[in-house]
Amino acid sequence: MSGKNEKMSAKITGIGYYIPERIMTNSELETMVDTTDEWIVTRTGIRERRIAAPDQAASDLGFEAAKAALKNADLDPKELDLIVVATVTPDMALPATGCILQDKLGATKAAAFDVSAACSGFIYALTMVQSMVGIGHVKKALVVGVEVLSKITDWEDRKTCILFGDGAGAVVVERCPQGEGILGTFMQSDGSLGELLYLPGGGSRNPITKENLEQRLQYVKMKGDGLFKYAVRSMVDAAKSTLVEAGLTTKDVDFLIPHQANIRIIEGVRKRLKLDMDQVVVNIDRIGNTSTASIPIALGELNESGNLKKGDLVIMVAFGGGLTWGSVLFRR
Ligand SMILES: CC(C)(COP(=O)(O)OP(=O)(O)OC[C@H]1O[C@@H](n2cnc3c(N)ncnc32)[C@H](O)[C@@H]1OP(=O)(O)O)[C@@H](O)C(=O)NCCC(=O)NCCS
């Protein structure tokens, strides 16, 4: 039991994920745009990705991941105080996907809202929830990272459509004494580089009009080479900052869970952190880049594999549009 004035933190007590059934292979993409399996595999490491059904929205994928995480934590949704959904592909602009998910789960006691930080969204949401749980405003929370990128992908743009996939991951977070669970967090942004990865249409700048739709503004635009040069450096800086905060080094790390944007970025981060490849969780070959969902899906797969043991030190590190980057270090 903790003393009244003892500082508290938060720990992950449940992990779950969901990926849609439909698999889209590189060969299928070869029939849609001017590309090859060889180009995609060499440049990105992606062989296939999952695509949501036409009637599946973010809250549907998030619901499946949330149910799995709650089951893993053995927690009734009615005990949740807070639901935070990280996504850039919400069901709709209003209400928040968090509120839609709250209703689906029957989490009647919870406050719910969304966080928008692109591929770093799950890390940003978890960092914020850890603070709220640590301070004591919230005791039990659900953090979901979900993306249905297939619905904002321009399937005529070979530079982006080969990268993205759909999926959701979720964790249950509960109070614990400081020194257990989440040991370090880091977040940073650089809004001056926003146009490296953006979706111009559908908001108040370029609302949905016939003209804007004709200019394909409803689809995500990316300058991949521009992003690449920031990705490795930012992810390494973020990982090192959380380790310093916790008074630990990369030698203490058991697993690295990087955002799955490109196998070459993952390899660059691994090398600079001096970790072995078997310490790095990689699923980009099967899942593609699912933005904010990529880290919690990879965490879910690691947990399911049985390789993640109690006491293991895990560092999760993300980088994405905004630009945003961040990291969460935790002990299982
Ligand atoms: C997107 C990415 C895989 C592209 O790889 P790249 O090595 O940078 O490739 P480039 O964009 O420089 O393109 C090289 C050439 O391949 C071509 N090309 C682009 N997409 C292609 C495709 N799907 N198939 C075949 N050729 C393609 C380009 O047109 C270009 O041809 P050119 O030299 O004749 O102009 C890579 O830049 C990347 O992963 N960037 C970072 C993504 C990221 O971090 N995102 C943030 C988080 S989501």
The ligand as an ORCA input file, in Angstrom:
! r2SCAN-3c Opt
* xyz 0 1
  C       8.662      6.806    -48.567
  C      10.018      6.172    -48.709
  C       9.917      4.673    -48.541
  C      10.536      6.429    -50.131
  O      11.825      5.894    -50.257
  P      12.992      6.777    -50.896
  O      14.181      5.919    -50.944
  O      13.080      8.049    -50.094
  O      12.446      7.029    -52.333
  P      12.191      8.438    -53.067
  O      10.937      9.070    -52.551
  O      13.456      9.251    -53.027
  O      11.950      7.948    -54.536
  C      12.979      7.343    -55.317
  C      12.439      7.035    -56.673
  O      11.489      5.960    -56.577
  C      10.263      6.365    -57.168
  N       9.152      5.765    -56.431
  C       8.454      6.290    -55.395
  N       7.533      5.422    -54.987
  C       7.655      4.325    -55.740
  C       6.980      3.105    -55.807
  N       5.982      2.809    -54.949
  N       7.374      2.191    -56.708
  C       8.380      2.432    -57.570
  N       9.050      3.606    -57.573
  C       8.693      4.537    -56.674
  C      10.251      7.873    -57.081
  O       9.388      8.428    -58.073
  C      11.693      8.195    -57.329
  O      11.931      8.122    -58.710
  P      12.840      9.256    -59.426
  O      14.196      9.134    -58.764
  O      12.809      8.841    -60.850
  O      12.165     10.547    -59.116
  C      11.020      6.756    -47.686
  O      11.348      8.070    -48.045
  C      10.507      6.782    -46.264
  O      10.239      5.766    -45.670
  N      10.424      7.988    -45.683
  C      10.094      8.189    -44.288
  C       8.653      7.938    -44.012
  C       8.345      8.353    -42.621
  O       9.194      8.369    -41.747
  N       7.144      8.780    -42.382
  C       6.857      9.384    -41.099
  C       6.102      8.534    -40.227
  S       4.653      7.943    -40.987
*
